[in-house]
């Protein structure tokens, strides 16, 4: 190859990398339970052409279930207990959706998933407003500097006054909102929305398909006589007054403030009926930015020629028939190629990334190449851990670790059948590695007792179910009275020499770090007061 040919090839490679990166949008959807998050995800997939008929999220006993709820226990309980990664194409964009559990008992999985997102859609129930779990997840997004877009859902039902919702978002979450569209009717008389950018009214139409198919939007200028005829005189006059008020006193849509996390664009609609979903998707993709640089100890940007990625999720037994284990990677820079050899930074070894896949929940498709912002899954024989960095760069570097939050519920666990100890250990180890539970080992006795820690008690039910269905192990567990676990600093501290209350338990986590389990805050304060230099942390890094 001539020098000119080589240079031309390099230029073409960079042009392709820039082009593909610019198409990517990777975002998570967060909400309080029952705000309609999984429904909205399903409808985005419908409009993106990834599915042709939306499943009923309400009728969990029916034959169909939401696409993003693939685990059997999710279908039985009617809740999401693990995050799902889905990719589809829409209007020239390659979209990666990270659907997260809404229930607070599974919030740690949501925290990890947000590490892989470039932006977040905050879903709010129009009748309930800002709810506790929404507040927690919102603050995680703020900590990570993730731009937040708000979708006010269930407008087909009686809802709070939209001005009151705007005020609530500002007072409770500390972020200003800017309505991109505006609801017409909020007292069970919903008739559509007014789009402030196009100055057109989109009329709400119940087509009888119950949200299973796309809606055909009806867009009319407010001055069209049909608008007043359809929505009625009272709502028409109210709409004109509110438009004037918003235009005169409302905040402008400043995208710089949105990217800084100081302003959230606000949309109104009804995901269950598909209303407002397509118009939201179009504007959201236009407003959001391509993949952004991730925090690392090197300064890496997405269009760097070196490939790099980090593991943000591990899922065991996605295919129970094969007992497989999948590591989910967020690509951060460069071009991924199937079969490429990369440095696994944690071990210092070169590994080959074979059989890469992209997902539609549990449905898989082989992928030959991928780009910054994409989510891919790799068969993992036990190499990867949460937070691991892989790269083709000559100089190794690491992306910022994934936070591990302190669980609040604890139980001593063991197999009911002692002959199944091997399967039990394998199951617990794999579930701990994927972050489904945290495992601690008691230190101050002759043998190591396994203690399981979870954020919410529903995780115990999932643990029992998965050990039984995936590993054939019935679980015996004894609830413990501990309320707190704290990681000990400095890390080399000899916990056996600490002055502790009789109810405090020294232990170690699955990464061999020393921890202390406390029954109450008083005993935790005692430990700090009676041990000079001791520091306790409620967050660790993977």
C-alpha positions as CSV (number, residue, x, y, z in Angstrom):
1,X,0.0,0.0,0.0
2,X,1.3,3.5,-0.9
3,X,1.7,6.2,1.7
4,X,-1.2,8.1,0.1
5,X,-3.3,5.0,0.2
6,X,-2.4,4.4,3.9
7,X,-3.3,8.0,4.8
8,X,-6.6,7.8,2.9
9,X,-7.5,4.6,4.8
10,X,-6.7,6.4,8.1
11,X,-8.8,9.4,7.2
12,X,-11.7,7.1,6.1
13,X,-11.5,5.2,9.4
14,X,-11.7,8.4,11.5
15,X,-14.6,9.7,9.3
16,X,-16.5,6.4,9.9
17,X,-15.8,6.5,13.6
18,X,-17.0,10.1,13.9
19,X,-20.1,9.3,11.8
20,X,-21.1,6.3,13.8
21,X,-20.5,7.9,17.1
22,X,-22.6,10.9,16.1
23,X,-25.6,8.5,15.5
24,X,-25.5,6.9,19.0
25,X,-27.9,7.8,21.8
26,X,-27.6,5.8,25.1
27,X,-30.0,6.6,27.9
28,X,-31.7,5.1,30.9
29,X,-35.3,5.4,32.1
30,X,-35.8,6.0,35.8
31,X,-39.0,6.3,37.8
32,X,-40.9,5.4,41.0
33,X,-42.6,2.0,40.8
34,X,-45.8,1.9,38.7
35,X,-45.2,5.2,37.0
36,X,-45.2,3.3,33.7
37,X,-41.5,3.0,33.0
38,X,-41.6,-0.5,31.4
39,X,-44.6,0.6,29.4
40,X,-42.8,3.7,28.0
41,X,-39.8,1.5,27.1
42,X,-42.1,-0.9,25.2
43,X,-43.7,2.0,23.3
44,X,-40.4,3.4,22.3
45,X,-39.5,0.0,20.9
46,X,-42.8,0.0,19.1
47,X,-42.2,3.4,17.4
48,X,-38.6,2.4,16.7
49,X,-39.8,-0.6,14.7
50,X,-38.0,-3.0,17.1
51,X,-41.4,-4.7,17.9
52,X,-44.6,-4.7,15.9
53,X,-47.1,-5.3,18.7
54,X,-46.7,-3.9,22.2
55,X,-47.3,-6.4,25.0
56,X,-49.7,-5.6,27.8
57,X,-47.8,-4.7,31.0
58,X,-50.9,-4.8,33.0
59,X,-52.2,-8.3,32.1
60,X,-49.2,-10.3,33.4
61,X,-51.1,-13.5,33.3
62,X,-51.7,-13.1,29.5
63,X,-49.5,-14.8,26.9
64,X,-47.5,-11.6,26.2
65,X,-45.3,-9.6,28.6
66,X,-43.3,-6.5,28.3
67,X,-40.3,-7.0,26.1
68,X,-37.9,-5.7,28.7
69,X,-39.1,-8.1,31.4
70,X,-37.5,-11.3,30.3
71,X,-36.8,-13.1,33.7
72,X,-39.5,-15.6,34.7
73,X,-40.0,-14.1,38.2
74,X,-40.5,-10.7,36.5
75,X,-43.4,-12.1,34.5
76,X,-44.9,-13.7,37.6
77,X,-44.6,-10.7,40.0
78,X,-45.3,-8.0,37.4
79,X,-42.2,-6.0,38.3
80,X,-38.8,-5.4,36.8
81,X,-36.1,-6.9,39.1
82,X,-33.1,-6.4,36.7
83,X,-32.1,-3.9,34.1
84,X,-32.4,-4.7,30.4
85,X,-30.3,-3.4,27.5
86,X,-32.0,-3.0,24.1
87,X,-30.8,-1.4,20.9
88,X,-32.8,-0.3,17.8
89,X,-32.5,2.0,14.9
90,X,-34.8,5.0,14.4
91,X,-34.6,7.9,11.9
92,X,-30.9,7.5,11.4
93,X,-30.1,7.1,15.1
94,X,-28.8,3.9,16.8
95,X,-30.5,4.0,20.2
96,X,-29.4,2.0,23.3
97,X,-32.2,2.0,26.0
98,X,-31.3,0.9,29.5
99,X,-34.5,-0.1,31.2
100,X,-34.0,-0.2,34.9
101,X,-36.0,-1.6,37.9
102,X,-38.3,1.0,39.4
103,X,-38.8,-0.8,42.7
104,X,-36.5,0.6,45.4
105,X,-35.5,-2.9,46.6
106,X,-33.6,-3.3,43.3
107,X,-32.2,0.2,43.1
108,X,-28.6,-0.9,43.2
109,X,-28.9,-2.4,39.8
110,X,-30.3,1.0,38.6
111,X,-27.3,2.8,40.1
112,X,-24.9,0.6,38.2
113,X,-26.8,1.0,35.0
114,X,-26.8,4.8,35.2
115,X,-23.0,4.6,35.0
116,X,-23.4,3.4,31.4
117,X,-25.9,6.1,30.4
118,X,-25.3,9.5,28.7
119,X,-28.7,10.9,29.7
120,X,-31.8,9.8,31.6
121,X,-35.6,10.0,31.1
122,X,-37.3,10.7,34.4
123,X,-40.8,9.3,34.2
124,X,-43.4,10.9,36.5
125,X,-47.0,9.8,37.2
126,X,-49.1,12.9,36.5
127,X,-51.4,12.2,39.5
128,X,-48.6,11.4,42.0
129,X,-45.9,13.9,41.0
130,X,-42.4,13.5,42.4
131,X,-42.2,10.3,44.5
132,X,-39.5,9.0,46.9
133,X,-37.7,6.6,44.5
134,X,-37.7,9.2,41.8
135,X,-35.9,11.6,44.2
136,X,-33.2,9.0,45.0
137,X,-32.6,8.1,41.3
138,X,-32.6,11.8,40.4
139,X,-29.9,12.6,42.8
140,X,-27.8,9.7,41.4
141,X,-28.1,11.3,38.0
142,X,-27.1,14.6,39.4
143,X,-24.1,13.1,41.0
144,X,-23.0,11.7,37.7
145,X,-23.7,14.8,35.8
146,X,-26.3,13.2,33.5
147,X,-28.8,15.4,31.6
148,X,-32.4,14.6,32.6
149,X,-35.5,14.8,30.5
150,X,-38.9,14.6,32.1
151,X,-41.9,12.7,30.7
152,X,-45.2,13.2,32.7
153,X,-47.2,10.0,32.2
154,X,-50.8,8.9,32.6
155,X,-52.3,12.1,31.4
156,X,-55.3,10.2,30.2
157,X,-56.3,10.1,33.9
158,X,-57.0,12.9,36.3
159,X,-53.6,14.6,37.0
160,X,-52.1,17.4,39.0
161,X,-52.2,20.9,37.6
162,X,-49.1,21.1,35.3
163,X,-48.0,24.4,36.9
164,X,-48.1,22.7,40.2
165,X,-46.0,19.8,38.8
166,X,-43.4,22.3,37.6
167,X,-43.2,23.9,41.0
168,X,-42.9,20.5,42.7
169,X,-40.0,19.5,40.4
170,X,-38.2,22.7,41.3
171,X,-38.9,22.6,45.0
172,X,-38.3,18.9,45.6
173,X,-35.6,18.1,43.1
174,X,-33.9,21.6,42.8
175,X,-34.1,21.7,39.0
176,X,-36.0,24.1,36.8
177,X,-38.4,22.6,34.2
178,X,-39.2,23.9,30.7
179,X,-42.4,22.4,29.1
180,X,-41.8,21.4,25.5
181,X,-45.4,20.5,25.1
182,X,-48.5,21.4,27.3
183,X,-51.5,19.2,28.2
184,X,-55.0,20.1,27.2
185,X,-57.3,18.9,30.0
186,X,-56.0,17.4,33.3
187,X,-59.1,16.4,35.2
188,X,-59.9,13.2,33.3
189,X,-60.8,15.3,30.3
190,X,-57.5,15.0,28.4
191,X,-57.8,16.1,24.8
192,X,-54.2,16.3,23.6
193,X,-51.1,18.6,23.9
194,X,-49.9,21.8,22.4
195,X,-46.3,21.7,21.0
196,X,-44.6,24.9,21.9
197,X,-41.9,24.6,19.3
198,X,-44.1,24.0,16.3
199,X,-47.1,25.9,17.7
200,X,-49.4,23.0,16.7
201,X,-52.0,21.0,18.7
202,X,-51.7,17.2,18.7
203,X,-55.2,15.8,19.4
204,X,-55.6,12.8,21.6
205,X,-57.3,9.9,19.8
206,X,-58.3,6.6,21.5
207,X,-58.2,4.3,18.5
208,X,-59.4,1.2,20.3
209,X,-56.1,-0.7,19.9
210,X,-55.3,-0.1,23.6
211,X,-51.8,1.0,22.8
212,X,-50.7,-2.1,20.9
213,X,-50.2,-0.2,17.7
214,X,-48.8,3.2,16.6
215,X,-51.1,6.2,16.7
216,X,-51.6,8.4,13.7
217,X,-51.0,11.9,15.1
218,X,-53.5,14.7,14.2
219,X,-51.7,18.0,14.1
220,X,-53.6,21.3,13.7
221,X,-52.9,25.0,14.4
222,X,-54.8,26.3,17.5
223,X,-56.7,28.7,15.2
224,X,-58.2,25.7,13.2
225,X,-62.0,25.6,14.0
226,X,-61.7,21.8,14.4
227,X,-59.5,22.3,17.5
228,X,-62.1,24.3,19.4
229,X,-64.9,22.0,18.3
230,X,-63.0,18.9,19.5
231,X,-61.7,20.1,22.8
232,X,-64.6,22.4,23.7
233,X,-64.9,26.1,24.5
234,X,-63.7,26.0,28.1
235,X,-60.5,24.0,27.4
236,X,-59.8,26.1,24.3
237,X,-59.9,29.4,26.3
238,X,-57.8,27.8,29.1
239,X,-55.2,26.7,26.5
240,X,-54.9,30.1,25.0
241,X,-54.4,31.7,28.5
242,X,-51.8,29.1,29.5
243,X,-49.9,29.4,26.3
244,X,-49.7,33.2,26.8
245,X,-48.5,32.7,30.4
246,X,-45.8,30.2,29.5
247,X,-44.5,32.3,26.6
248,X,-44.4,35.4,28.8
249,X,-43.1,34.0,32.1
250,X,-41.7,30.5,31.4
251,X,-38.1,29.5,31.1
252,X,-36.6,29.2,27.6
253,X,-35.3,25.8,26.5
254,X,-31.6,26.4,26.9
255,X,-29.8,23.3,25.9
256,X,-26.6,24.4,27.6
257,X,-28.4,24.5,30.9
258,X,-30.0,21.1,30.1
259,X,-26.5,19.5,29.6
260,X,-25.3,21.1,32.8
261,X,-28.2,19.5,34.7
262,X,-29.8,22.9,35.6
263,X,-32.9,22.5,33.4
264,X,-35.1,19.6,32.4
265,X,-37.2,19.6,29.2
266,X,-40.7,18.5,30.2
267,X,-43.1,16.4,28.1
268,X,-46.7,15.3,28.7
269,X,-48.4,12.1,27.4
270,X,-49.9,8.7,28.0
271,X,-47.5,5.8,27.3
272,X,-50.2,3.1,27.7
273,X,-52.2,4.7,24.9
274,X,-49.0,5.7,22.9
275,X,-50.0,9.3,23.0
276,X,-47.1,11.7,22.9
277,X,-44.5,8.9,22.7
278,X,-43.4,9.5,19.1
279,X,-43.2,13.3,19.4
280,X,-41.2,12.9,22.6
281,X,-38.8,10.4,20.9
282,X,-38.2,12.8,18.0
283,X,-37.4,15.8,20.2
284,X,-35.4,13.8,22.7
285,X,-33.1,12.4,20.0
286,X,-32.7,15.9,18.6
287,X,-31.9,17.5,22.0
288,X,-29.5,14.8,23.4
289,X,-25.8,14.7,22.6
290,X,-23.8,11.8,21.2
291,X,-21.7,9.7,23.6
292,X,-19.7,11.7,26.1
293,X,-16.3,11.0,27.5
294,X,-16.3,8.8,30.6
295,X,-14.2,9.5,33.7
296,X,-10.9,7.7,33.6
297,X,-7.3,8.2,34.8
298,X,-6.2,9.0,31.2
299,X,-8.5,11.5,29.3
300,X,-10.2,9.4,26.7
301,X,-12.7,10.7,24.2
302,X,-15.2,8.6,22.2
303,X,-13.5,9.3,18.8
304,X,-10.1,8.0,20.0
305,X,-8.8,5.4,17.6
306,X,-8.0,3.0,20.5
307,X,-11.0,0.8,21.5
308,X,-12.0,0.9,25.2
309,X,-15.0,-0.2,27.2
310,X,-16.0,-1.1,30.8
311,X,-18.2,-3.8,32.3
312,X,-21.2,-2.3,34.0
313,X,-23.4,-5.4,34.4
314,X,-23.0,-9.2,34.6
315,X,-26.0,-11.5,34.2
316,X,-25.8,-15.2,34.9
317,X,-28.2,-17.7,33.3
318,X,-29.9,-15.4,30.7
319,X,-30.3,-18.7,28.9
320,X,-31.1,-21.3,31.6
321,X,-30.7,-24.2,29.2
322,X,-27.0,-23.3,28.7
323,X,-26.2,-21.8,32.1
324,X,-24.4,-19.0,30.4
325,X,-23.0,-15.8,31.9
326,X,-23.0,-12.5,30.0
327,X,-20.8,-9.5,30.7
328,X,-22.4,-6.3,29.4
329,X,-19.9,-3.7,28.1
330,X,-20.4,0.0,27.5
331,X,-18.2,1.0,24.6
332,X,-16.4,4.2,25.3
333,X,-14.0,4.8,22.4
334,X,-12.9,3.4,19.1
335,X,-14.4,0.7,16.9
336,X,-15.2,-2.8,18.3
337,X,-14.7,-5.8,16.1
338,X,-15.7,-9.3,16.8
339,X,-12.8,-11.4,17.8
340,X,-10.5,-8.5,18.6
341,X,-7.8,-9.0,21.2
342,X,-7.8,-6.5,24.1
343,X,-6.0,-5.9,27.4
344,X,-8.0,-6.8,30.5
345,X,-6.6,-4.1,32.7
346,X,-7.4,-5.7,36.1
347,X,-5.5,-8.9,35.3
348,X,-3.0,-7.5,32.9
349,X,-3.8,-10.3,30.4
350,X,-4.8,-10.2,26.8
351,X,-8.2,-11.6,26.1
352,X,-10.1,-12.2,22.8
353,X,-13.6,-10.8,22.7
354,X,-15.5,-13.6,20.9
355,X,-19.2,-14.2,20.2
356,X,-20.3,-10.6,20.9
357,X,-24.0,-10.0,20.9
358,X,-26.5,-7.2,21.1
359,X,-29.9,-7.5,22.9
360,X,-33.5,-7.0,22.8
361,X,-34.0,-7.9,26.4
362,X,-33.2,-11.6,26.3
363,X,-33.3,-11.9,22.5
364,X,-29.8,-11.9,21.0
365,X,-28.3,-11.1,17.7
366,X,-24.7,-11.6,16.7
367,X,-22.8,-8.3,16.1
368,X,-19.6,-7.9,14.0
369,X,-18.8,-4.3,14.9
370,X,-20.0,-1.7,17.4
371,X,-19.2,1.9,18.2
372,X,-19.0,4.3,21.2
373,X,-22.2,4.4,23.1
374,X,-23.2,0.9,22.1
375,X,-23.9,-1.9,24.6
376,X,-22.7,-5.3,23.8
377,X,-22.7,-8.6,25.6
378,X,-19.9,-11.1,25.8
379,X,-19.9,-14.7,27.0
380,X,-17.9,-14.6,30.2
381,X,-16.2,-17.8,31.4
382,X,-15.4,-16.0,34.7
383,X,-12.9,-13.4,33.5
384,X,-14.9,-10.2,34.0
385,X,-16.0,-8.4,37.1
386,X,-18.1,-5.3,37.5
387,X,-16.2,-2.1,36.7
388,X,-13.4,-3.9,34.6
389,X,-11.8,-1.9,31.8
390,X,-10.7,-3.4,28.5
391,X,-8.7,-1.6,25.8
392,X,-6.4,-1.8,22.8
393,X,-4.4,1.2,24.0
394,X,-0.7,0.6,24.5
395,X,-0.7,2.5,27.8
396,X,-3.2,0.8,30.3
397,X,-5.7,3.0,32.0
398,X,-8.9,2.5,34.0
399,X,-12.4,3.9,33.9
400,X,-13.9,5.1,37.1
401,X,-15.1,2.2,39.3
402,X,-18.8,1.4,39.9
403,X,-20.1,2.3,43.3
404,X,-21.2,-0.4,45.7
405,X,-23.8,0.9,48.2
406,X,-24.3,-0.5,51.7
407,X,-27.2,-3.0,52.0
408,X,-29.7,-2.6,54.8
409,X,-31.1,-6.1,55.3
410,X,-29.1,-9.1,56.3
411,X,-29.5,-12.9,56.7
412,X,-27.2,-15.9,57.4
413,X,-27.6,-18.3,54.5
414,X,-26.8,-21.9,53.8
415,X,-28.3,-24.7,51.6
416,X,-31.1,-26.8,53.1
417,X,-29.4,-29.9,51.7
418,X,-25.7,-30.0,52.8
419,X,-24.9,-32.3,49.8
420,X,-25.7,-29.3,47.5
421,X,-23.0,-27.1,49.1
422,X,-21.0,-26.9,45.9
423,X,-24.0,-25.7,43.8
424,X,-24.9,-23.3,46.6
425,X,-21.4,-21.7,46.6
426,X,-21.4,-21.5,42.8
427,X,-24.8,-19.9,42.8
428,X,-24.1,-17.4,45.5
429,X,-20.7,-16.5,44.0
430,X,-22.2,-15.9,40.6
431,X,-25.1,-13.9,41.9
432,X,-22.8,-11.8,44.0
433,X,-20.5,-11.2,41.0
434,X,-23.4,-9.8,39.0
435,X,-24.4,-7.6,41.9
436,X,-27.7,-9.2,42.6
437,X,-26.7,-9.6,46.3
438,X,-23.7,-8.8,48.5
439,X,-22.0,-11.6,50.4
440,X,-20.0,-11.2,53.6
441,X,-18.0,-13.7,55.6
442,X,-17.9,-13.6,59.4
443,X,-14.3,-13.5,60.7
444,X,-14.5,-14.0,64.4
445,X,-15.5,-17.6,64.5
446,X,-13.7,-20.9,63.6
447,X,-15.5,-21.3,60.3
448,X,-16.6,-18.8,57.7
449,X,-20.4,-18.1,57.8
450,X,-22.0,-16.6,54.7
451,X,-24.0,-13.5,55.3
452,X,-26.2,-12.1,52.5
453,X,-26.9,-8.4,52.4
454,X,-29.5,-6.8,50.2
455,X,-30.9,-3.3,49.7
456,X,-34.5,-4.4,49.9
457,X,-36.2,-7.5,51.3
458,X,-37.7,-8.5,47.9
459,X,-34.1,-9.3,46.8
460,X,-34.3,-12.2,49.3
461,X,-37.3,-13.6,47.4
462,X,-35.4,-13.2,44.1
463,X,-32.3,-14.9,45.6
464,X,-34.4,-17.9,46.8
465,X,-36.2,-18.2,43.4
466,X,-33.0,-18.0,41.3
467,X,-31.0,-20.4,43.5
468,X,-33.9,-22.9,43.2
469,X,-34.6,-22.4,39.5
470,X,-31.1,-21.9,38.2
471,X,-29.0,-24.0,40.6
472,X,-31.4,-26.5,42.1
473,X,-30.7,-25.3,45.6
474,X,-33.3,-24.7,48.3
475,X,-32.1,-21.9,50.6
476,X,-32.1,-21.9,54.4
477,X,-31.7,-18.4,55.8
478,X,-31.8,-16.8,59.2
479,X,-32.7,-13.1,59.3
480,X,-30.2,-11.0,61.3
481,X,-30.7,-7.9,63.3
482,X,-28.0,-5.8,61.6
483,X,-29.1,-2.6,60.1
484,X,-25.8,-1.2,58.8
485,X,-22.7,-2.4,57.1
486,X,-19.7,-0.1,56.7
487,X,-16.4,-0.6,54.9
488,X,-13.4,0.0,57.2
489,X,-10.7,2.6,56.4
490,X,-7.7,2.6,56.2
491,X,-8.0,-0.7,54.3
492,X,-5.2,-2.4,56.2
493,X,-6.9,-2.0,59.6
494,X,-6.8,-5.1,61.7
495,X,-10.4,-5.3,62.8
496,X,-9.7,-8.0,65.4
497,X,-7.9,-5.3,67.5
498,X,-10.7,-2.7,67.3
499,X,-12.7,-1.7,70.4
500,X,-16.3,-2.7,69.4
501,X,-19.6,-3.4,71.1
502,X,-20.5,-7.0,71.7
503,X,-23.2,-6.9,69.0
504,X,-20.8,-5.6,66.2
505,X,-19.7,-8.2,63.8
506,X,-16.3,-8.0,61.9
507,X,-16.5,-9.5,58.4
508,X,-15.1,-9.3,54.9
509,X,-16.9,-8.7,51.6
510,X,-16.4,-10.7,48.4
511,X,-13.4,-8.5,47.5
512,X,-11.7,-9.4,50.8
513,X,-12.2,-5.9,52.1
514,X,-12.9,-5.6,55.9
515,X,-16.3,-4.5,57.0
516,X,-18.2,-4.1,60.3
517,X,-21.9,-5.0,60.7
518,X,-23.9,-2.9,63.2
519,X,-27.3,-3.5,64.8
520,X,-27.9,0.2,65.4
521,X,-26.4,3.6,64.8
522,X,-25.3,3.9,68.5
523,X,-22.9,0.9,68.1
524,X,-21.5,2.5,64.9
525,X,-20.9,5.8,66.6
526,X,-19.2,3.9,69.5
527,X,-16.8,2.3,67.0
528,X,-15.7,5.6,65.6
529,X,-15.4,7.3,69.0
530,X,-13.4,4.5,70.6
531,X,-10.9,3.7,67.8
532,X,-8.6,6.6,66.9
533,X,-8.2,7.0,63.1
534,X,-11.0,4.6,62.2
535,X,-13.2,5.7,59.3
536,X,-16.4,4.0,58.1
537,X,-17.8,4.3,54.6
538,X,-21.2,3.4,53.3
539,X,-19.9,3.2,49.7
540,X,-17.2,1.1,48.1
541,X,-15.9,0.8,44.6
542,X,-15.8,-2.3,42.4
